């Protein structure tokens, strides 16, 4: 009898991203490990690039391309620093209502 994985969602994510470049796979898995499937990762691009051992410009370009393709999504900004989380394509979950910052009255 095959062993059941402790992390079925991570294995499903690995299967979904298998066709991407290694850099893009690493970016997505870094977001998955640090933020899970729902939370925003509140670390700068330079910090994440350093964790992965790649130059910051390479990381930023890969993240921009992943955002354009729906793998990661922008959640919010603090000053000029933007924060992201896994997008619909990575999580395999359909977002019914987008959560955005709205001014309150």
C-alpha positions in Angstrom: 0.0 0.0 0.0 1.5 3.4 -1.0 2.3 5.8 1.7 0.1 8.9 1.9 1.9 12.2 1.7 1.9 14.6 4.6 1.8 17.4 2.0 -0.7 16.6 -0.7 -1.2 20.2 -1.7 2.6 20.8 -2.2 2.8 17.7 -4.3 -0.1 18.9 -6.4 1.6 22.3 -6.8 4.8 20.6 -7.9 2.9 18.7 -10.6 1.2 21.9 -11.8 4.5 23.8 -12.1 6.6 21.0 -13.6 6.6 22.6 -17.1 8.1 26.0 -15.8 11.7 26.9 -15.7 13.7 25.9 -12.6 13.9 29.5 -11.5 10.2 30.0 -11.7 9.5 26.7 -9.9 11.8 27.8 -7.1 10.1 31.2 -6.9 6.7 29.5 -6.6 7.9 26.9 -4.1 9.5 29.7 -2.0 6.2 31.5 -1.8 4.4 28.2 -1.0 6.8 27.4 1.8 6.9 30.9 3.3 3.2 31.9 2.8 1.3 28.7 2.3 -1.6 28.7 -0.2 -3.3 31.7 1.2 -1.0 34.2 3.0 1.1 37.0 1.6 4.8 36.7 1.9 6.0 39.9 3.5 9.6 39.9 2.5 11.4 42.0 -0.1 12.4 40.7 -3.5 16.0 41.1 -2.4 15.5 39.0 0.7 13.7 36.3 -1.2 16.4 36.3 -4.0 19.1 36.0 -1.4 17.3 33.0 0.2 17.2 31.3 -3.2 20.7 32.3 -4.0 19.9 34.1 -7.3 20.5 37.7 -8.3 17.7 40.1 -7.3 17.0 41.2 -10.9 16.5 37.6 -12.1 14.1 37.0 -9.2 12.1 40.2 -9.9 11.9 39.4 -13.6 10.7 35.8 -12.9 8.1 37.1 -10.4 6.8 39.7 -12.9 6.4 37.0 -15.5 4.7 34.6 -13.0 2.3 37.5 -11.9 1.4 38.1 -15.6 0.6 34.4 -16.0 -1.5 34.2 -12.8 1.0 32.1 -10.7 1.5 34.8 -8.1 -0.6 37.8 -7.3 0.1 41.2 -5.8 -1.5 41.6 -2.3 -0.4 45.0 -1.0 2.4 47.5 -0.8 4.1 49.2 2.0 5.8 52.3 0.5 7.5 51.1 -2.6 7.8 47.5 -1.5 5.2 45.2 -3.1 4.1 41.9 -1.5 2.7 38.8 -3.2 1.2 35.4 -2.6 0.4 32.4 -4.7 -2.2 33.1 -7.4 -5.1 31.0 -8.6 -3.0 29.1 -11.1 -0.6 27.9 -8.4 -3.2 27.1 -5.7 -5.6 25.4 -8.1 -8.4 27.3 -6.3 -10.8 29.7 -8.0 -11.1 33.1 -6.3 -14.7 34.1 -6.1 -14.2 37.7 -4.8 -10.9 39.5 -5.2 -9.7 41.1 -1.9 -8.4 44.6 -2.5 -7.7 47.5 -0.3 -10.7 49.8 -0.4 -10.9 53.2 1.3 -13.5 53.2 4.1 -15.8 56.0 4.7 
